[in-house]
Amino acid sequence: MSEREYPLHTEKTDCQDCYKCVRRCPVKAIKIEDNSAMIVPDLCIACGTCYKVCPSKAKQPREDLARAKFLVSSGKEIYVSLAPSWVTEFPEYTAEQIVAAIRRLGIRGVSETALGAQEVTAQTVNLLKSASEKKENKLFISTACPAVVEYINKYIPELTPHLTKIASPLLAHCRILKETFGPKIETIFIGPCIAKKYEADRNPNLLSLAISFNDLRQWLKDEEIDISKLKPGVYDVFVPHRAQEGNIYPIEGGMIETIKAYNLDKKIYTAQITGIYNIQDELSNIDVSQISSPTFLECLACYGGCVSGPCTSSSKAGLEKRLEILKNSPFTTQSGKRRSSYDIEMIYSPHDISEDNEDFSDAEIRKILTKIGKLTSKDELNCGGCGYDTCRNFAKALLMGKAEPEMCVSHMKQQAQRKANALIRCIPSPIVIADSKLNIMEYNDLFRDMFWNEDEHSDIYEYENLVGANLRDFISFTNLFSASLELGQDIHKEHIRHEDKMYDVVVFNIDDKQSVGGIINDVTNVEMHKEQIAARAKEVIHKNLATVQQIACTLGEHMAETEVLLRSIAKDYAADETDAAALKIRTNSTERKS
């Protein structure tokens, strides 16, 4: 059976890693997987504790409302077994109104689970009388609560033979309904219990499915049925008839009250225990051989009884709910005259729990404890932050793969502190962290060595421990830290002068208005180097300009001389050309004359 098919499951996207379900689960049926708390079906007893305490509603019962609607649409005859605690969930309505509303959903008839409870009482009385007559000093544990039956079968299997071989009130009621209305009818339970889904899964021939009171509300809303506006008809009554003393079964001690009505032998001892933790305390390591008279225990997984079931939505106090049940119950002591006519013997299906009972050597446990920083017994805080009552039980859970090291709060805190200290220590810049009053919380050696002044500080603070010292006594630019705290912003400032040096400062927020950190870099040498480079550059530029001017001057002189020479050559060349032309003219003239 996969976890999604199981009566309870985890919505992984909603799980917030708070481990509250681990802390509160009475049988530690939770494993941490990929940082999500997942239910382990083989270990779970479906008590619903995780569902009740989960702050993010990541734990959810299996959705069976759609199956109920489909069953009704199939055309089969459907009968509802309604838990008697309905009077605390719907106190504003009468029984006839509730029956009318449920029948409007397509249900053939509505019957009280309390009818089955009455048959269980009759069978239990016969069992106790027989033990008394035979002087059997024996322990009898009720089987009315399926979560208790699961718990005993899985976690105290040596007491399984002491569970009364009698069906639960619900299964007994389902048999009554089938004997009364026919074996082909289908039955749906409506009540406050998640563990009833167990009974439906294991007894499908008797119980088709189980839904909660909240499912009923949603169903009525989907069908637009307003109970307050219904006018019940003549057939809107419980079938085959109203229950009597069985209606007080949902309260602590209710079953015993119905048994007492039969005037049993006073030597028969009866007691009620509610809450799995109380059942653990009362039954674990019990020596049955020391019981000196027939003893009957009424055990219910929910504190105060079924009126406090995981799927109840009423915010009334537990006592008020119990009084509400008593007020609306037609309880009568005449029930002792009635005898059961039904065969309601119970069939068990015990589970193998070897995985949960797996033993580990001390060496294995010690090795795991060492990995989570528990080097000695003094390191075992047993704080319960991981969800387990002791560090050794947490180590066993780790060995079984049910837990992850990150669940150990103290280990993670120490690890985070070590990482933070390593970072602060190794960053090659002075670092300081201060609180809202600018008192130093953390610092590294570079900060101390850079700003410690023996003349000023040795009389006030210890060189080896500056924690608690005021930051104002060491630096003059604490205004940046105050501004960061006030504005809730990171601040970066360059070239801040402090005494004869220059710094670049980055101030960052850690906790809003609570703590602030600063990284301080000494840039004095860097700035001086920059100034030296700038001065040298100016000197080189000046020399280059002088050289350029000299070159220009020299080039100018050469250009002038060249121009004079070229002009002279050009003038001489022009004169030669003129003389040649004149000579040619005279020659031509002489030739014409001759």
DRENFI-929861 format. One line per 5 residues: number of its first residue (from 1); their letters; for each residue x, y, z of C-alpha. Coordinates in Angstrom, 3 decimals. Each point is the difference from the previous one (the first is absolute). Layout:
BEGIN
NUM	a	X Y Z; ...
//
This chain:
BEGIN
1	msere	0.000 0.000 0.000; 1.555 3.320 -1.062; -0.125 2.977 2.309; -2.538 1.785 -2.203; -2.356 -2.997 0.317
6	yplht	0.531 -0.110 3.747; -2.602 1.728 2.266; 2.498 2.831 0.637; 2.531 1.675 -2.257; 2.320 3.024 -0.230
11	ektdc	-0.398 2.827 -2.493; 3.728 0.476 -0.617; -0.342 3.500 -1.426; -1.692 1.167 3.218; 2.444 -1.565 2.469
16	qdcyk	2.011 2.697 1.790; 2.656 -2.194 1.704; -1.214 0.921 3.495; 0.121 -3.642 1.231; -3.058 0.609 2.176
21	cvrrc	-1.574 -3.200 -1.300; 3.172 -1.916 0.916; -0.045 1.416 3.515; -3.673 -0.759 0.556; -0.347 -3.357 -1.777
26	pvkai	-0.354 -2.549 2.828; 1.576 -2.796 -2.036; 2.503 2.046 -2.046; -1.502 -1.191 -3.284; 1.528 2.961 -1.834
31	kiedn	3.125 -0.009 -2.136; 1.754 3.061 -1.392; 0.565 -0.358 -3.713; 1.281 2.865 -2.172; -0.751 2.385 2.873
36	samiv	-3.638 -1.114 0.139; -1.649 -1.926 2.830; -1.486 -3.108 -1.585; -2.269 -2.554 1.689; 1.258 -3.580 0.253
41	pdlci	-3.145 -2.159 -0.473; 1.559 -3.112 1.521; 0.589 1.882 3.249; -3.057 2.274 0.032; -3.143 -0.723 2.047
46	acgtc	-2.124 2.715 -1.700; -0.743 1.756 3.289; -0.013 3.329 -1.870; 2.280 1.822 2.439; 2.231 1.283 -2.805
51	ykvcp	-3.053 1.310 -1.855; -1.204 1.877 3.083; 3.339 1.631 0.859; 1.375 0.825 -3.484; 0.060 3.827 -0.162
56	skakq	0.190 0.113 -3.812; -2.646 -2.696 -0.593; 2.557 -2.085 -1.887; -1.413 -3.161 1.607; -3.343 -0.930 -1.493
61	predl	-2.377 -2.964 0.267; -0.636 -1.922 -3.176; -2.642 1.590 -2.228; -2.957 -2.406 -0.126; -2.852 2.439 -0.683
66	arakf	0.282 -0.511 -3.762; -0.310 -3.761 0.548; -3.117 0.571 2.112; -1.596 2.106 -2.729; 0.845 -2.616 -2.614
71	lvssg	-1.465 -2.751 2.178; -3.258 1.911 0.309; -0.105 0.633 -3.767; 0.384 -3.735 -0.663; -3.625 -0.572 0.930
76	keiyv	0.747 -2.363 2.883; -1.847 0.195 3.299; 2.200 1.990 2.370; -0.386 0.150 3.763; 1.933 2.369 2.223
81	slaps	1.381 -0.958 3.394; 0.035 3.326 1.852; 2.336 0.374 2.991; -1.793 1.096 3.203; 2.377 2.948 0.380
86	wvtef	-1.993 1.746 -2.735; -1.909 1.821 2.757; 3.165 1.967 0.909; 0.737 0.802 -3.658; -3.526 1.082 -0.954
91	peyta	-1.534 1.104 3.322; -2.281 2.502 -1.716; -1.919 -2.701 -1.891; -2.358 -2.741 1.059; 0.523 -3.668 -0.800
96	eqiva	-2.818 0.172 -2.551; 1.648 2.956 -1.787; 3.337 -1.811 -0.207; -1.650 -3.151 -1.325; -2.005 2.025 -2.528
101	airrl	3.135 1.781 -1.255; 1.968 -3.240 -0.428; -2.893 -1.745 -1.742; -0.233 2.931 -2.467; 3.484 -1.005 -1.174
106	girgv	-1.435 -3.220 -1.430; 0.438 -2.139 3.114; -2.665 -2.658 0.574; 0.150 0.086 3.791; 1.950 1.405 2.956
111	setal	0.749 -2.103 3.062; 1.879 0.612 3.252; 3.374 -1.668 0.516; -1.091 -0.143 3.628; -2.210 -2.998 -0.863
116	gaqev	3.157 -1.982 -0.639; 1.469 1.339 3.249; -2.912 -1.451 1.919; 0.620 -3.425 -1.516; 3.698 0.273 0.879
121	taqtv	-0.945 0.784 3.593; -2.261 -3.053 0.195; 2.753 -2.258 -1.390; 2.606 1.512 2.353; -2.259 -0.531 3.023
126	nllks	-0.396 -3.680 -0.925; 3.771 -0.299 -0.304; 0.647 1.581 3.416; -2.724 -2.031 1.714; 1.477 -3.204 -1.374
131	asekk	3.472 0.989 1.282; -1.438 0.829 3.418; -1.858 -3.290 0.248; 3.097 -1.953 -1.018; 2.132 2.144 2.317
136	enklf	2.305 0.910 -2.858; 2.211 2.815 1.158; 0.535 1.351 -3.444; 0.558 3.337 -1.725; -2.532 1.086 -2.623
141	istac	0.664 3.005 -2.264; -2.839 1.542 -2.006; 0.115 0.015 -3.794; -2.323 2.972 -0.464; 2.824 2.238 -1.296
146	pavve	1.812 -1.200 -3.167; 3.003 2.261 0.748; 0.469 -1.723 3.374; -0.285 -3.426 -1.624; 2.679 1.034 -2.524
151	yinky	2.218 1.313 2.770; -0.172 -3.190 2.048; 0.476 -2.259 -3.022; 3.038 1.970 -1.163; 1.651 1.213 3.176
156	ipelt	-1.133 -2.240 2.886; -0.636 -3.255 -1.895; 0.283 -2.019 3.208; -3.357 1.519 0.991; -1.742 -0.871 -3.276
161	phltk	-1.538 -3.174 1.555; -1.631 2.244 2.616; -1.987 1.983 -2.559; -3.605 -1.104 0.281; -1.010 -2.133 -2.975
166	iaspl	-2.863 2.344 -0.698; -0.411 2.299 -2.987; 0.063 3.761 0.312; -3.364 1.807 0.353; 0.246 1.109 -3.633
171	lahcr	0.558 -3.482 -1.456; -2.672 -1.395 2.309; -2.383 2.673 -1.285; 0.833 -0.786 -3.626; -0.920 -3.646 0.645
176	ilket	-3.280 1.072 1.587; -0.788 2.145 -3.054; 0.759 -2.820 -2.444; -2.049 -2.481 2.018; -2.872 2.489 0.159
181	fgpki	-0.008 1.502 -3.519; 1.754 -2.676 -2.030; 3.561 -1.136 -0.726; 0.257 2.036 -3.229; -0.302 3.427 1.585
186	etifi	3.003 2.302 0.217; 0.934 1.794 3.224; 1.731 3.337 0.532; 1.259 1.158 3.393; -0.126 3.703 0.881
191	gpcia	1.847 1.100 3.137; 3.045 1.620 1.625; 2.466 -2.867 -0.493; 2.772 -0.580 -2.551; 0.747 -3.515 1.277
196	kkyea	-3.454 -1.091 -1.187; 1.482 0.120 -3.504; 2.165 -2.885 1.200; -3.121 -2.034 0.731; -1.470 0.833 -3.391
201	drnpn	3.216 -1.049 -1.784; 0.199 -3.296 1.888; -3.689 -0.858 0.068; -1.367 1.135 -3.389; -2.673 -2.702 0.152
206	llsla	-1.507 1.783 3.012; 1.033 3.661 -0.314; 0.328 1.674 -3.394; 1.802 3.149 1.150; 0.298 2.581 2.786
211	isfnd	-0.223 3.790 -0.267; 0.136 2.804 2.568; -2.498 2.555 1.261; 1.873 2.605 -2.064; -0.514 -2.175 -3.082
216	lrqwl	-3.714 -0.070 0.782; -0.078 3.799 0.204; 1.792 0.264 -3.345; -2.347 -2.537 -1.599; -3.069 1.912 1.170
221	kdeei	1.549 3.228 -1.289; 0.722 -1.574 -3.396; -3.610 -1.114 -0.272; -1.240 3.399 1.259; -1.843 -1.553 2.934
226	diskl	-0.689 2.391 2.893; -0.826 -2.056 3.090; -1.698 2.902 1.737; -2.544 0.333 -2.821; -0.935 -3.693 -0.177
231	kpgvy	-3.354 -1.256 1.191; 0.473 -3.623 1.086; -2.517 -2.537 -1.232; -1.477 -3.061 1.641; 2.857 -2.179 -1.291
236	dvfvp	2.743 2.339 1.194; 0.796 -2.005 3.128; 2.775 -2.339 1.084; -0.445 -3.587 -1.188; -0.750 -2.656 0.995
241	hraqe	-0.619 1.862 3.312; 1.644 2.470 2.412; 2.969 -1.117 2.068; -0.002 0.308 3.776; 2.999 -0.534 2.270
246	gniyp	2.381 -0.419 -2.947; -0.151 3.761 -0.591; 2.411 0.662 2.887; 2.813 -2.069 -1.544; 1.737 3.131 -1.411
251	ieggm	0.902 1.306 3.464; 2.695 -1.242 2.333; -1.430 -2.806 2.126; -3.193 -0.191 -2.066; 0.437 -3.683 -0.815
256	ietik	0.621 -0.857 3.635; -3.160 1.860 1.022; -2.034 -2.193 -2.341; 1.710 -3.125 1.378; -0.715 1.021 3.601
261	aynld	-3.701 0.096 -0.835; 0.093 -3.806 -0.124; 0.828 -0.235 3.732; 3.186 -2.022 -0.402; 1.835 -1.736 2.805
266	kkiyt	1.751 2.661 2.089; 3.215 -2.030 -0.230; 0.255 0.971 -3.654; 2.251 3.038 -0.233; -0.632 2.557 -2.752
271	aqitg	2.018 3.054 -0.998; 0.173 2.427 -2.896; 3.181 1.357 -1.632; -0.065 2.657 -2.705; 2.923 1.333 -2.012
276	iyniq	2.726 -2.153 -1.537; 2.652 1.440 2.319; -2.059 -0.998 3.034; -0.586 -3.447 -1.497; 3.768 -0.318 -0.479
281	delsn	0.608 0.924 3.631; -2.647 -2.384 1.332; 0.629 -3.049 -2.194; 3.704 0.012 -0.859; 1.890 -2.650 2.001
286	idvsq	-3.169 -1.070 1.797; 0.241 -3.338 1.829; -3.314 -1.653 -0.796; 0.733 -2.851 2.405; -0.445 2.426 2.898
291	isspt	-3.641 0.712 -0.853; -2.087 -1.454 2.815; -3.515 0.402 -1.423; -1.706 0.295 -3.398; 1.040 3.431 -1.282
296	flecl	-1.571 1.914 -2.880; 1.689 3.060 -1.544; -1.896 2.412 -2.241; 2.729 1.539 -2.174; -0.513 2.896 -2.407
301	acygg	2.791 1.673 -1.996; -1.387 3.534 0.338; 0.136 1.822 3.316; -3.493 0.228 1.459; -1.402 -2.419 -2.574
306	cvsgp	-1.306 0.209 -3.562; -1.529 3.440 0.622; 3.609 1.244 -0.316; 0.726 -1.946 -3.180; 2.417 1.456 -2.579
311	ctsss	-2.783 0.895 -2.442; -2.141 1.944 2.451; -0.422 3.710 -0.678; -1.850 1.114 3.107; 1.997 2.419 2.137
316	kagle	-1.955 -0.822 3.153; 1.857 -1.224 3.066; 0.281 -3.770 0.377; -2.131 -0.023 3.140; -2.722 1.973 -1.746
321	krlei	-0.037 -2.505 -2.840; -0.327 -2.914 2.408; -2.889 1.666 1.799; -1.622 0.637 -3.386; 0.197 -3.723 -0.779
326	lknsp	-1.518 -0.969 3.357; -2.786 2.544 -0.356; -1.043 -1.336 -3.404; 0.318 -3.715 0.820; -3.165 -1.985 0.855
331	fttqs	2.176 -2.103 2.303; -1.929 -2.554 2.056; 1.095 -2.696 2.435; -2.612 -2.340 -1.440; 2.407 -1.047 -2.733
336	gkrrs	1.284 -2.759 2.265; -3.089 -2.049 -0.836; 0.904 -0.105 -3.677; 2.241 -2.686 -1.440; 2.007 0.184 -3.187
341	sydie	-1.200 -2.047 -2.931; 2.929 0.777 -2.296; 3.303 -1.719 -0.611; 2.495 2.844 0.236; 3.268 -1.786 0.722
346	miysp	3.054 1.873 -1.136; 2.736 -1.252 -2.344; 3.482 1.414 0.494; 2.625 0.833 -2.606; 3.172 0.621 2.035
351	hdise	2.929 1.787 -1.641; 3.656 -0.799 -0.053; 1.764 2.735 1.956; 3.520 -1.372 -0.099; 1.220 3.128 -1.787
356	dnedf	-1.014 2.291 2.838; 1.371 -2.342 2.644; 3.359 -0.383 -1.729; 2.840 0.013 2.500; 3.240 1.852 -0.620
361	sdaei	3.262 -0.456 1.814; 1.347 2.695 2.273; 2.894 0.470 -2.425; -2.401 0.687 -2.888; -1.964 2.483 2.075
366	rkilt	3.152 1.693 1.249; 1.323 0.335 -3.564; -3.184 1.743 -1.111; -0.002 2.244 3.085; 3.555 1.057 -0.811
371	kigkl	-1.100 1.095 -3.481; -2.519 2.397 1.529; 2.454 1.488 2.463; -0.891 -2.175 3.025; 3.531 -0.993 0.919
376	tskde	-0.699 -0.714 3.674; -3.053 -0.719 2.117; 0.033 3.663 1.090; -0.637 0.998 -3.614; -3.232 -2.025 -0.020
381	lncgg	-2.398 2.800 0.907; -3.175 -2.096 -0.471; -1.753 3.292 -0.835; -2.646 -1.618 -2.199; 0.433 2.605 -2.741
386	cgydt	0.427 -2.755 -2.587; -3.290 -1.609 1.002; 1.569 -2.838 2.011; 0.139 -0.007 3.787; 3.689 -0.966 0.172
391	crnfa	3.049 0.424 -2.211; 0.492 -3.769 -0.057; -3.522 -0.564 -1.344; 0.724 2.638 -2.636; 3.179 -1.893 -0.895
396	kallm	-2.030 -3.195 -0.396; -2.407 1.858 -2.284; 2.984 1.127 -2.084; 1.240 -3.588 -0.230; -3.478 -1.116 -1.131
401	gkaep	-0.127 2.735 -2.646; -2.930 1.740 1.694; 1.853 3.215 0.802; 2.612 2.393 -1.389; 2.925 1.603 1.891
406	emcvs	-1.386 3.468 -0.734; -2.850 -0.727 2.429; 2.368 0.459 2.954; -0.446 3.664 0.932; 3.048 0.232 2.261
411	hmkqq	2.219 -1.710 -2.592; -1.146 2.351 -2.771; 0.467 3.011 2.278; 3.540 -1.055 0.879; 0.777 -0.757 -3.622
416	aqrka	-1.323 3.375 -1.137; 2.024 1.732 2.718; 3.166 -1.842 -1.019; -0.517 0.911 -3.665; -0.653 3.623 0.889
421	nalir	3.079 0.123 2.203; 2.113 -1.571 -2.749; -1.203 2.541 -2.549; 0.619 2.923 2.336; 3.418 -1.359 0.866
426	cipsp	1.100 -0.680 -3.571; -1.260 3.060 -1.873; 3.137 2.135 -0.632; -1.586 3.216 1.277; -0.893 1.325 3.439
431	iviad	-3.579 -1.050 0.897; -2.147 0.999 2.946; -3.623 -0.793 0.935; -1.877 2.151 2.517; -3.436 0.036 1.602
436	sklni	-2.584 2.798 -0.069; 1.959 1.884 2.690; 3.218 -0.423 -2.001; 1.476 -2.387 2.517; 2.379 -2.427 -1.692
441	meynd	-1.403 -3.517 -0.458; 2.560 -1.551 -2.355; 3.295 1.098 -1.553; 3.108 -1.447 -1.555; 3.636 0.460 0.953
446	lfrdm	0.590 2.440 -2.866; -2.569 2.393 1.444; 1.510 -0.218 3.467; 3.572 0.425 -1.223; -0.904 2.945 -2.235
451	fwned	-1.964 2.033 2.536; 1.387 -1.122 3.368; 1.948 2.725 1.717; 1.764 -1.167 3.094; 0.168 3.477 1.531
456	ehsdi	-3.723 0.624 -0.473; -1.561 -3.424 0.437; 2.093 -2.148 2.325; -1.504 1.542 3.123; -3.572 -0.602 -1.218
461	yeyen	-0.036 -3.123 -2.147; 1.888 -3.274 -0.198; 2.059 -0.437 -3.130; -1.079 -3.635 -0.390; -3.718 0.712 0.427
466	lvgan	-1.728 3.056 -1.445; -3.490 -1.498 0.105; -2.255 2.487 1.759; 2.312 2.948 -0.660; -1.613 3.039 -1.600
471	lrdfi	0.925 0.515 -3.630; 0.157 3.787 0.520; 3.150 -0.478 2.058; 1.846 -1.400 -3.021; -1.157 1.782 -3.157
476	sftnl	-1.275 3.502 -0.793; -2.386 -0.932 -2.816; -2.621 -1.871 2.063; -2.588 2.341 -1.536; -0.009 -2.389 -2.975
481	fsasl	-0.942 -2.899 2.279; -2.739 2.030 1.713; -1.403 1.102 -3.361; -0.054 -3.566 -1.289; -1.891 -1.144 3.110
486	elgqd	-2.481 2.859 -0.288; -0.626 -0.266 -3.755; 0.257 -3.760 -0.249; 2.316 0.409 -3.006; 3.549 -0.924 -0.913
491	ihkeh	2.407 2.928 -0.294; 3.250 0.285 -1.982; 2.290 2.976 0.476; 3.484 0.603 -1.471; 2.932 2.049 1.201
496	irhed	-1.111 0.480 3.610; 2.734 1.594 2.101; 0.647 -1.324 3.497; 2.976 1.484 1.810; 2.832 -0.038 -2.569
501	kmydv	-1.388 -2.716 -2.227; -2.623 -0.449 -2.685; -2.561 -2.816 -0.185; -2.654 -1.476 -2.284; -2.929 -1.229 2.129
506	vvfni	-2.903 -2.339 -0.797; -2.704 -0.172 2.698; -2.663 -2.705 -0.325; -3.176 -0.901 1.923; -0.238 -3.395 1.687
511	ddkqs	-3.189 0.165 2.102; -2.388 2.859 -0.629; 0.878 2.757 2.488; 1.666 -2.608 2.230; 3.493 -0.620 -1.336
516	vggii	2.288 1.362 -2.665; 3.366 -0.932 -1.444; 2.817 1.861 -1.643; 2.923 -0.848 -2.308; 2.785 2.573 0.205
521	ndvtn	2.795 0.263 -2.547; 3.108 2.131 0.583; 0.604 1.768 -3.314; 2.568 2.493 1.303; 2.947 -1.537 -1.901
526	vemhk	-2.084 -0.452 -3.114; -0.992 3.682 -0.035; 3.573 1.111 0.625; 1.162 -2.171 -2.848; -2.640 1.570 -2.231
531	eqiaa	1.208 3.514 0.908; 3.620 -0.959 -0.737; -0.982 -1.418 -3.380; -1.976 3.148 -0.809; 2.970 2.256 0.886
536	rakev	2.409 -2.089 -2.106; -2.421 0.093 -2.902; -0.183 3.785 0.174; 3.843 0.214 -0.046; 0.244 -2.292 -3.057
541	ihknl	-2.693 1.955 -1.809; 1.850 3.281 0.689; 3.266 -1.399 -1.385; -1.757 -1.346 -3.075; -1.551 3.384 -0.670
546	atvqq	3.409 1.685 0.240; 1.488 -2.509 -2.424; -2.820 0.509 -2.463; 0.438 3.750 0.163; 3.757 -0.316 -0.660
551	iactl	-0.610 -2.319 -2.935; -2.549 2.401 -1.393; 2.393 2.903 0.320; 2.816 -1.879 -1.783; -2.366 -1.118 -2.735
556	gehma	-1.067 3.617 -0.449; 3.573 1.223 -0.581; 0.692 -2.770 -2.513; -3.173 0.748 -1.862; 0.971 3.701 -0.369
561	etevl	3.464 -0.783 -1.431; -1.488 -2.533 -2.369; -2.550 2.512 -1.209; 2.761 2.634 -0.733; 2.048 -2.575 -1.896
566	lrsia	-2.961 -1.169 -2.010; -0.982 3.564 -0.858; 3.579 0.742 -1.152; 0.077 -3.121 -2.183; -3.353 0.838 -1.451
571	kdyaa	1.109 3.573 -0.786; 3.197 -1.163 -1.706; -1.930 -2.553 -2.011; -2.444 2.644 -1.171; 2.853 2.341 -1.173
576	detda	1.600 -2.797 -2.011; -3.281 -0.688 -1.706; -0.365 3.712 -0.968; 3.521 0.208 -1.480; -0.540 -3.116 -2.087
581	aalki	-3.201 1.336 -1.442; 1.626 3.331 -0.974; 2.870 -1.778 -1.696; -2.405 -2.100 -2.010; -1.874 3.096 -1.198
586	rtnst	3.198 1.736 -1.189; 1.128 -3.078 -1.846; -3.308 -0.345 -1.837; 0.096 3.695 -0.994; 3.528 -0.245 -1.465
591	erks	-0.927 -3.016 -2.065; -2.987 1.812 -1.576; 2.176 2.954 -1.017; 2.523 -2.104 -1.802
//
